[in-house]
């Protein structure tokens, strides 16, 4: 059952964006909102919460 619930989170467009941009305003908002989502909780229990990526190098080469 937990794997099926985690699958919903894995294909959810809102959750995909949250995982792609964890430090954005949207990602921080969703991090708070996902605490109430059973699908997000199942995903985090199975796959763990991905670590936040560090600052990106935007200076170029």
Secondary structure as a PSIPRED ss2 file (coil, helix, strand):
# PSIPRED VFORMAT (PSIPRED V4.0)

   1 X C   1.000  0.000  0.000
   2 X H   0.000  1.000  0.000
   3 X H   0.000  1.000  0.000
   4 X H   0.000  1.000  0.000
   5 X H   0.000  1.000  0.000
   6 X H   0.000  1.000  0.000
   7 X H   0.000  1.000  0.000
   8 X H   0.000  1.000  0.000
   9 X H   0.000  1.000  0.000
  10 X H   0.000  1.000  0.000
  11 X H   0.000  1.000  0.000
  12 X C   1.000  0.000  0.000
  13 X H   0.000  1.000  0.000
  14 X H   0.000  1.000  0.000
  15 X H   0.000  1.000  0.000
  16 X H   0.000  1.000  0.000
  17 X H   0.000  1.000  0.000
  18 X H   0.000  1.000  0.000
  19 X H   0.000  1.000  0.000
  20 X H   0.000  1.000  0.000
  21 X C   1.000  0.000  0.000
  22 X C   1.000  0.000  0.000
  23 X C   1.000  0.000  0.000
  24 X C   1.000  0.000  0.000
  25 X H   0.000  1.000  0.000
  26 X H   0.000  1.000  0.000
  27 X H   0.000  1.000  0.000
  28 X H   0.000  1.000  0.000
  29 X H   0.000  1.000  0.000
  30 X H   0.000  1.000  0.000
  31 X H   0.000  1.000  0.000
  32 X H   0.000  1.000  0.000
  33 X H   0.000  1.000  0.000
  34 X H   0.000  1.000  0.000
  35 X H   0.000  1.000  0.000
  36 X H   0.000  1.000  0.000
  37 X C   1.000  0.000  0.000
  38 X H   0.000  1.000  0.000
  39 X H   0.000  1.000  0.000
  40 X H   0.000  1.000  0.000
  41 X H   0.000  1.000  0.000
  42 X H   0.000  1.000  0.000
  43 X H   0.000  1.000  0.000
  44 X H   0.000  1.000  0.000
  45 X H   0.000  1.000  0.000
  46 X H   0.000  1.000  0.000
  47 X H   0.000  1.000  0.000
  48 X C   1.000  0.000  0.000
  49 X C   1.000  0.000  0.000
  50 X C   1.000  0.000  0.000
  51 X C   1.000  0.000  0.000
  52 X C   1.000  0.000  0.000
  53 X C   1.000  0.000  0.000
  54 X C   1.000  0.000  0.000
  55 X C   1.000  0.000  0.000
  56 X C   1.000  0.000  0.000
  57 X C   1.000  0.000  0.000
  58 X C   1.000  0.000  0.000
  59 X C   1.000  0.000  0.000
  60 X C   1.000  0.000  0.000
  61 X C   1.000  0.000  0.000
